[in-house]
């Protein structure tokens, strides 16, 4: 079992925040259609919280959310359960799940093509301060695990910039040097 667990990936939206109301029905439909391989449980609406979690889909293994934290809309995949394997497996799984949810949301007719995601920009952070305290040693360890995966998805010229302050969860903003669709990011990560 890896030292790195509870990896979160937020893929930024290309477009300004549309009305997120359709996400409620979309996520309920995902529960009914058994979207993905997670046990989907419930939908919660936090649109009333400024720069908050938006609309979330709760699964046993993770939380999917159209997240507006930091005043930046994006699809957040928040892994809740442990991932077998190495740190790279935990990062890769969370990034793949976030991209898959982005691809599916882009197709949903309720948004009428207004919701598009940027495959070239993602936040990767760890939602466990005990396993991954926000200090220099953990930052270097996380960067070493994240760099090869970010380069695989975003290209060798990608930038990794550490996010937040010591009191925040440890994470990096990963940005590619060129435009990248969600579909292209998915194929790079799976290849």
URVEN-V479139 format. One record per pair of residues at least 12 apart in sequence whose C-alpha atoms are under 8 Angstrom apart, sorted by the first residue. I is the first residue (numbers start at 1). J is the second residue. Records with the same first field share a line. If there is no record, write none. Layout:
# URVEN-V479139
I = J  J
This chain:
# URVEN-V479139
1 = 83  84  85  86
2 = 83  84  85  86  87
3 = 86  87  131
4 = 86  87  90  126  131  132
5 = 79  81  82  83  87  90  126  127  128  131
6 = 78  79  80  81  82  90  126  127  128
7 = 78  79  90  91  94  124  125  126  127
8 = 76  77  78  79  94  95  123  124  125  126  127
9 = 76  77  78  94  95  98  122  123  124  125
10 = 74  75  76  77  98  122  123  124
11 = 74  75  76  98  99  102  117  118  119  121  122  123
12 = 72  73  74  75  117  118  119  121  122  123
13 = 72  73  74  75  115  116  117  118
14 = 115  116  117  118
15 = 114  115  116  117
16 = 73
17 = 73  115
18 = 111  114  115
20 = 47  54  55  66
22 = 110  111
23 = 55  66
24 = 43  44  45  55
26 = 108  110
27 = 43  57
28 = 42  43
38 = 59  60  61  62
39 = 59  60  61
40 = 57  58  59  60
41 = 57  58  59  60
42 = 57  58  59
43 = 55  56  57  58
44 = 56  57  58
50 = 68
51 = 68  69  70  71  72
52 = 67  68  69  70
53 = 65  66  67  68  69
54 = 66  67  68
55 = 67
60 = 80  81
61 = 79  80  81
62 = 77  78  79  80  81
63 = 76  77  78  79  80
64 = 76  77  78  98  101
65 = 77
74 = 117
75 = 98  101  102
76 = 98
77 = 94  95  97  98
78 = 94  127
79 = 94
87 = 145
88 = 145  146  149
91 = 146  149
92 = 149  189
96 = 186  189  190
99 = 119  182  185  186
100 = 186
102 = 116  117  182
103 = 182  183
117 = 181  182
118 = 179  180  181  182
119 = 154  179  180  181  182  183  184  185
120 = 154  174  175  176  177  178  179  180  181  185
121 = 173  174  175  176
122 = 173  174  175
123 = 171  172  173  174
124 = 171  172  173  174
125 = 169  170  171  172
126 = 169  170  171
127 = 169  170
128 = 169
129 = 169  170
132 = 170
133 = 169  170
134 = 165  166  167  168  169  170
135 = 166  170
139 = 162  170  171
143 = 160  172
147 = 160
149 = 189
150 = 174
152 = 188  189
153 = 185  186  188  189
154 = 175  176  177  180  185
155 = 176  177
157 = 176  177
158 = 174  175  176  177
159 = 173  174  175  176  177
160 = 172  173  174  175
161 = 173  174
